[in-house]
Amino acid sequence: RKASKNVKFLKQDLTISKLSVQQVQDIQEAGKDAGDDENKNFALLRMVVRFSAAGGEELTDEDFQEFPIQDLSELSHEIMRFSGMDVDKKVQEDPPK
């Protein structure tokens, strides 16, 4: 059983669940080459929401296009924080050799 909590999304209660280790690894792998590519970053955001939000797996890409980006970003950050990932820190690259 996953830990979950209710958050506000578009002024409605939404239940989010903590991400599993495998889901976190999948997100990190997908994010490695995202960089500043808006399409890849939006795909990553969709992945986070689909993994965690109640009913998220049923959302289509078209559904995501209808949501305000700021609200989606805040939801994604809340999911990551709730799952124990520090999204406020910049990802550090491997030091040069």
VMD Tcl script that draws the C-alpha trace (Angstrom):
set ca {
  {0.00 0.00 0.00}
  {1.31 3.44 -0.97}
  {1.26 6.51 1.23}
  {-1.05 9.15 -0.17}
  {-2.42 12.58 0.62}
  {-4.90 15.08 -0.76}
  {-3.73 18.24 -2.50}
  {-5.56 21.02 -4.28}
  {-5.45 20.98 -8.08}
  {-7.60 23.47 -9.98}
  {-9.42 24.20 -6.70}
  {-10.44 20.55 -6.27}
  {-9.11 17.84 -3.97}
  {-6.83 15.38 -5.73}
  {-5.20 12.35 -4.12}
  {-1.53 11.83 -4.90}
  {0.55 8.81 -3.93}
  {4.25 8.57 -3.17}
  {6.26 7.37 -6.14}
  {7.91 3.95 -5.94}
  {11.66 3.54 -6.30}
  {11.12 2.12 -9.80}
  {8.96 5.08 -10.81}
  {11.57 7.53 -9.50}
  {14.25 5.71 -11.49}
  {12.07 5.79 -14.61}
  {11.56 9.54 -14.18}
  {15.27 10.15 -13.62}
  {16.16 8.09 -16.69}
  {13.63 9.96 -18.83}
  {14.88 13.30 -17.50}
  {18.55 12.71 -18.26}
  {18.37 14.05 -21.80}
  {15.44 16.47 -21.38}
  {17.62 19.55 -20.87}
  {15.76 22.64 -22.08}
  {13.62 20.72 -24.57}
  {10.08 21.84 -23.73}
  {8.45 18.79 -25.32}
  {10.63 16.37 -23.34}
  {10.07 18.31 -20.12}
  {6.32 18.30 -20.68}
  {6.45 14.54 -21.31}
  {8.31 14.17 -18.01}
  {5.66 16.23 -16.22}
  {2.93 14.00 -17.69}
  {4.83 10.91 -16.53}
  {5.04 12.20 -12.93}
  {1.33 13.06 -12.80}
  {0.28 9.77 -14.42}
  {2.35 7.76 -11.93}
  {1.05 9.54 -8.82}
  {-2.30 11.29 -9.25}
  {-5.51 9.35 -8.70}
  {-6.89 8.67 -12.18}
  {-3.72 10.06 -13.77}
  {-3.07 6.94 -15.82}
  {-6.36 7.59 -17.63}
  {-5.40 11.11 -18.74}
  {-4.58 11.49 -22.42}
  {-1.97 13.84 -23.83}
  {-4.90 15.95 -25.06}
  {-6.27 16.16 -21.50}
  {-2.94 17.57 -20.33}
  {-3.08 20.23 -23.07}
  {-6.23 21.62 -21.44}
  {-4.67 22.19 -17.98}
  {-2.86 25.43 -17.08}
  {0.90 24.77 -17.19}
  {1.55 26.54 -13.87}
  {-0.96 24.30 -12.08}
  {0.56 21.18 -13.66}
  {4.07 22.27 -12.68}
  {3.01 22.93 -9.09}
  {1.31 19.52 -8.94}
  {4.38 17.78 -10.32}
  {6.65 19.55 -7.81}
  {4.32 18.62 -4.95}
  {4.39 14.96 -6.05}
  {8.19 14.98 -6.21}
  {8.53 16.63 -2.78}
  {6.00 14.22 -1.25}
  {8.02 11.34 -2.70}
  {11.21 12.58 -1.04}
  {12.91 14.11 -4.05}
  {14.42 17.57 -3.65}
  {13.19 19.27 -6.82}
  {14.47 22.66 -5.70}
  {18.11 21.60 -6.01}
  {19.71 21.73 -9.42}
  {20.81 18.39 -10.76}
  {24.57 18.31 -10.66}
  {26.45 17.03 -13.66}
  {29.35 14.65 -13.23}
  {32.48 16.72 -12.54}
  {34.88 17.08 -15.47}
  {37.75 14.60 -15.49}
}
mol new
graphics top color blue
foreach p $ca { graphics top sphere $p radius 0.5 }
foreach p [lrange $ca 0 end-1] q [lrange $ca 1 end] { graphics top cylinder $p $q radius 0.2 }
display resetview
